[in-house]
Amino acid sequence: MLTRLRSAVASFMGGVMAASGPGGAELGSGGSDLPARFPYVRPAFLGLSADEIECSADHIARPILILKESRRLPWSTGYAEVINAGKSTHNEDQASCEVMFVKKKCGAVATPSKNSSTKRRSSLPNGEGLQLKESPEADGITFHYWALFDGHAGAGAAVVASKLLQHHIVEQLQDIIDILKNSALPPPTCLGEEPETAMANNKTLTRAASLRAGGCAPGSPSTPQTRFFTEKKIPHECLIIGAIENAFKEMDLQIERERAKYSISGGCTALSVVYLTGKLYVANAGDSRAIIIRNGEIIPMSSEFTPETERQRLQFLAYMQPHLLGNEFTHLEFPRRVQRKELGKMMLFRDFNMTGWAYKTIEDDDLKFPLIYGEGKKARVMATIGVTRGLGDHDLKVHDSNIYIKPFLSAVPEVKVYDLLQYEHGADDVLILATDGLWDVLLNEEVSEAVTNFLSNCDPDDSHRYTLAAQDLVMRARGVLKDRGWRISNDRLGSGDDISVYVIPLIHGNSLS
């Protein structure tokens, strides 16, 4: 148990602290004899050679990588990244950005041939040569996709998710493609029947709350009185959110299924953005962060999921399924570790159904190690992992035990929506996506001020301005190497973590709508 206590406080940067493997965690996915699902790479849109990838892994120099060609990403998106200061062998962050095409399931596939200029995308991530707006004859819709994945205990899960999550989103959207393309087309109001009336043109989905016996027609002899039934209007926005949520879950299940065949090390947080039907859908599972900067105003577009922010969910799960604690942990929270000499005494505690604190008499079970231990970035679930949502980690166990941690880790993201059509955006209004390597050392306000000042001093017609702004943010968070390590402004400690940053101009979204 003392080892677990050390694990809970040893790492400032987050992630896992267990037995072996990169980052100090058990890999446990069948061992190193299994082939990797995908080889370790840097984002394809960077266009790096093998030599450049090798140079980028220098933990001492920590060169900042940026886009060579601004047109390789849609909307003139800017991107920059840097490796950690020796925390792990590889850069465990991964990024992907594509223009995707969703086609109806019947007789079609999600990934057409490369020769098709009106389907999905070309081999380049920015979809050059495509009509980003669907053509009238196109039997589907186009969406833009950006994503960041922050790996822990190796880059395996992050690499897999960067290659496949977007395809799971395509598959989920296929189920609702007709509804999205035809705003006035309602789904069947009961199983096995076609809708009899068109839905009002309000872009909502109407569904009977209960099946009507004997047919769909309201008022038929076998149908109960309509006053006993309600119609639920479901906006299209909620259908897209549900598709993204299911895509994350399916991605996690695929990693679980394939870990017996491939070596998919560790897990990863996931932060993705889907632009569809004039709206940005920002989905976050982990502790990366997204903010919108609009006319100097900061609009948070994600919440971090940590042992502290998800305390009540974790405690409730442990309360309902105490066997998950392996008789070694308690789901209760105390302000400090309980000592045996305090048996029978009163101490403050907090349960899953409490936001405040109260006193209780200390009992034997309270001497067990707490489910959540530590504060802030040092907080850990079962003294092992510092994030509570993400993908992978199916084989992660508490050190020197047979207690699995995955039941407490959710793959379901929180999805926030931003309607680009509601606002006029200028060239300096942007969406910032970044892994926690940036946010660990820079506040939202510092990021906003830096980006706003940088862009205001750039030529508005310079297509590289957003990449240079991303580079500036990475440089500010990394700092410069001095005798006492990496330092940023006011001689503060710089980030020793991997840092990845997107700067996405919102004005381009307005022009596509």
N, C-alpha and C positions, 0 to 999 in steps of 0.2 A: 504493500500500500504506500510505503514511503516513495517508491519509484514513481507511482502515479502522481503523488504530490509534486515531485520534482518536474514531472512532465507538464503539469498544469501551469507552472510558472516559468519554465525555462525559455520559452520562445516568445519574443515580442511580436513577431511578424505574422503569426497565425499558422493555420495548417495543422498537420498531425505530428505527434511525437510518440512514436512507438518503438518497435524493435529494430527493423533493418530496412535497407533500401534507401533511395534518394529522399532526402528530407527527413530521414529517421523513422519511417513508418513501415509496418509490415506490408509487403506486397501481396503475398498469399493468394495469387490468382492462378494457381497451378504451377508456379515456379518459372524460372528463366528458360526452361526447355521449350516452352511454347513460343511460337513466332509472334511478333508484334502484329496487331491488327493493321496499323499503318506505320511506316517508318517515321522517326522524329524529323520534323521539318519546321521551317519558319513559314509564315503566311505566303501562299503562292503569289499573291498580288504584289509582293515586294520584288519579285523577280531576281532573287539572289542566286549567285553561283555557289558551288560547293565550298570554294575558298572563302567567299564572303560569309557564308553561314558559320564556317569555322572561326573566322576572325570575330564575328559577332558574339561568340561564346567566351570572350576574354573577360574574366571576372575582375581583373585589375583595371584595364582601360575602360571597360563598359561603354563601347561606342554606341551612339544613338542611331538606330536604323530608321530611315524614312522612305516614303515612296519615291522612286526614281521618275515615274511618269504620273502626273496627276490624273490623266485620263483613264488610268487603269481601274479607278473606282468611280461609281456613279455619283452624281451631284458634286463633283470636284471634292469629294470627301478627303479630309486629311488624316494621316495616320503616322504614328511614331512609336517606337518601342525601345527598351533597353533591358539587358539581362541583369540578374541579381548580383550581389557582391560576394557570392560564394555560398549562398544558402543551399543551392542545389546544383547538380552538374549541368543540367540544361535549363534553358528558359522555359518555365512551366506554363507561361501564358501562351494562349493561341488565339488567333483571330481569323475570321472569315467574312467575306462580303461578296454578295452575288445578286444578280437580277434573275429571278425565278419565274417560270411560267407554270400555271396550274391548269391542267386540262381535265375534262370530265373523265371519270373512270371507265365508262363503257367504251371498249375498243381502243383505249389510248393509254399511253404510259406517261409518267411524270417527266422523263428525260428523253426528249426526241433526239434524232440524229443531229450531228454537228452541222450538217449541210442545210438544215432548215433555218431560214432567216427570220421566220415568224413564230418560232416555238422556243420556249424557255429562254435560252441565252446562247451566245457563242462561247468558244473556249476561253475567252478572256472574261475576268470577273465583272467588268463594267458593262458587258453586253453590247459592245460596240457593233454597229451595223444593225441593231435591232430597232424596231419601233417599240419604244417603251410603253406607249399606250397600245392596247390591243387593237388589231385591225378588225373591221366590221365582221369579217368572216371567221375570225379566230374563235375557237370554241373553248374559251377559257379566259383567265385574267393573269396579269403580271403583277408581281410584288417585288419590292426591294428589301434586302436583308443584310443586316450587319450583326456581328456577334463577337463577344469576347469570352474566353474561357480561362479561368485561373486554376491551374492544376496544383495538386498537393500529393506528396508521396510518389512523385513521378509525373511525367507529361502524358502518359498513355491515354487516360480518359479524356483529357483536354484535346488531344490530337483527334481521337475518334469523334468526339462531339463536334469539332470544327468541320469535319468532313461530312457528317451525316445528319445533324439536327435539322438543317434546312429542308432536307428531303422528307423528314417526318412531318414538318409543317406543311409541305406540299400535299402529302397523303391525307392529312387531316382536313385541309381546305377543300379537297376534292369532294368531300361529302356534302359541302354546302355551296358548291360552285354555282348551281342554278339559282339558288336564293340570292346570292351576291350579285349575279349578273342581271337578274330580273326582280327589281325591288317590289313589284306588285304581285309576284307569284307566291302564294302561300303554300306551305306543305300540307299533306293530308291531315285532316282533323281527327282521324282515327286510323287504326292499323288496317292496311290492305285496301284503302279507298282513296280515290283522287279527291282533291278539294272541290267543293261545289260552288263556292263563292270566292271572288277575288278579294284579297286583303286590301284595305284602304292604303293609298300610296304614302305610307308613313315609315317605310323601311323597317317594319317590325314583323316578327314571326308569331303567329297565333296558333295555340295548341289547346285542345280540350284538356281540362284538368283530370278527367276520368273518361274511360271508354264508355260509349253509349251502347247498351245492349240492343241488338237487332238492326243496327245501321247507323249512318252518320247524320241523317237528316233531322234537324231539330224539330220537335213537335210530332215525330212519328209515333204511332200507337205504342210501340215497344220502348220508346225513349222516355226516361223519367222527366219530370218537369224541369225546364231549363233553369229555374231559380235555384236548383240544387247544384248547378254547375257553374264554374267560372272559366273565363278565357284568359289565358296569360299571354300578354304581349312581350315578346322577347326581341329586343333590338338586334339588328345585324351585328352591331359592335360586340354584343355578348357572344354571338356565335363564333366570331373570329377569336375572341379571348379564349373560349372553350377549346377551339382547335389548337391554339398555341399551348395551352395547358396540357392537353392530351399529347401533343408532340413531345414535350419535355418528358412526360411519363413514359412514352414509348421509347424514347432515346435511352432512358435509364434502364428499361427492361431489356433492350437490345444489348446493352453493356453487360447486364447480368447474365443473359443467355450465352453470350459469346465468350465469357471469361473462362469457360472450360476448354475452348478451342484456341483462344488467343491470349497472349499476355497483355492485359490492359491494366496498367499500373495505376493504383490510387484512385482519386476522384477529382472533380473540378467544380468550381462554381460556374454559372452560366448567366450571361447578360446578353439579350438579343433584342433587336429592333426590327419590326416588320412595318413597312409602309404599304398600306393597302386602302383603296377607296378614300383617299384624301386624309387618312389618319395615320399617326405613328402609334404603334403598339409596342411598348417597352416592357419586356418580360425579364424579371430578375429572380434568380435562385442563387443566393449567396451574399457576398459582401462587396461585390463590385458596385459601381454607382453610376447613375445617369442624371444629368441636370440639363435643363434648357436655359440658355441665356438669351433673353428677348428684351431689347432696348434697355439693357443694364439690369433687368429684373431676373432673379434666380427662381426657376421653377423646378423643384425636385421631381424626378421621374422614376425614382426607385427607393426602396427601403433596404437597409442591410439586415440580413438574417443571421444572427449570432446567438450564442447561448443565452445572452442577457435579453435580447429583444424577443426571443421565442421561449422564454422561461416557462410561461404558463402552459403552452402546448406540450413541451417536453415533460413537465411535471405531471400533467394530466395523463399522458400516455403511460408514464411509469406507474401512476396510481391505478390505472385501469388494468395494466398488465405487469404486475410486480416481478414476474419471472424474468422479464427483460433485464432486470438489475442484477441478476445472478446472486442474490443474497449478499452482495458486497457493497451496494450503494443504497442511499436513501433518496427518495424523491423530494424531501423537504429541503428548504433553503434556510441556512443560518448565517448570521453576519460574519461568523468565523468558524473554524473547525472546532467541533465539540470534543472536549477532553473527558476521559473517564472519571476524573475527579469531580466533574460537574453533574454526575448522575443525581437525580432527585432535586436539582436546583432549577430555577426558572431562567429561561433564555428566550430571546426574540427569535421568531421563526416566520416563515412564509410558505403557504401551500399553493396549489395550482389555482384555487378559487379566490385568491387574495391578491390585491394590489398593494395593500398596506402591510404592516407588521403587527404581530401580537406575541404574547408570552405563552410558553408552554413549559411543562415539567419535563426535563430531559430523561429519556428512557434508553434502554440498551440499543434499540434500533437506531436511535439518533447518533450513535457513535460510528455508524457506517460512513463511508466516504460519500460526500454529496454528489448527486447527479451533475450539478453545475457548480464548478469551483473556479474562483478567480474573478477579476473585474476587467472591464474594457476589453482590449485586444488580448489580454491574458486569460480571459474566461474560456473554459474548456468543457465539453460534454464528456463525462467520465474520464476526465484528466487526459483526453486524447486529441480532440479535434475542436477547432475554434470557429467553424461554420456549421450551420444547421440545415442548409438547403443546398442542393447541388446534384450532380450526376456521379454515378459510380460509387466507390467505397463499399462494395458489397462484401468484401472479405476483411474489412477492417475490424480488428478486435482490440479490446482493452489489453494493454501489455501484460504478458504472462498470464493470460486467462483464456477462457472460451466464451467470453461475453462479446457478442456482436453489437456494433454501434449503429449499423445501418437502419434498424427500425426507428431510430430517432431522427434520421436525416431524410428530409423530404425532397423529392424531385420536382414538386409542383411550384411553379414560379408565381410571383405576384405580377400582374399585368396592369400597367397604367396606360391610359389613352390620351393622346394629344391631337386635337382636331386642327390641322393646318389651315383649313378653310375659314376658321373663325377669326384669324388674325392676318394682318399684313406684316410681312417680314422683310427686314432689310438685309443687306449683305453681311452684316456683322452679327446677325441672330443665328445661333448655332445650338446643336445638341452635342453635349460632351459625354462620351462613354469612356470609362477608365477602370482598370483593375485597382485593387486596394493599395497597390504600391504607390499610386498617386495620392489617394485620399488619406493615407496614413500620416502624411506630412503636410498636406495642403488643405485648407478649409475651402468650402464652396465659394466663399467671398474672395479668397485669394485667387482661386482659379478664374472666377468671373472677371475680376479686375485685370488679371494678366491677359486673358484672351481679348477682352474688350480693348485694352490699351494696344495690344499687339496688332489686332486687325485694323484699328483706326489709323495706324501708321503705315498700313500696306496699301498698295495700289488695288482698288476694287476690281480691276480687270485681271489681276495676277492670279492665274489658276493654281499657283502653288501656295497661296496665302494660308489656306487651311492646314496644309501639311506643315508649313513652317510654324503655325500656331501650335500644332500638336507637338512638334519638336521642342518648341519653347517650354511647353508645360512639362515634358519629360525632363528637360534639362533643369528646370526649377526644382522638380521633386528629387532628382538624383543628386544634384549639387555638384560640387567639385571635390576632388580627393585632396585631403590635407593630412598633416601628421596624425591627427586624431580621427581619421576616417572621412567619410563623405559628409560634407557640410553644405547647408543651404543658407538662405538669408538669415541675418541676426545670429549666425554661428550655430543654428539649430542642426540637429542630426538629420542628415538626408536619408532618403529611402534606400534601404539595402535590398529591397524586394524587386522582383520583376515588375516592370511598369509598361503598360500598353494603353494607348490613348487614341480614340477617334475624335475628330472635330468635323461634324456634319452640318453643312450650311442649310438652313431651313428654307431659304428663298427658292431653292431648286425644287423643293416639294410643292410649293405654291405654283410654280410654272408648269408642273406636270398635271395638276389637278384640273 
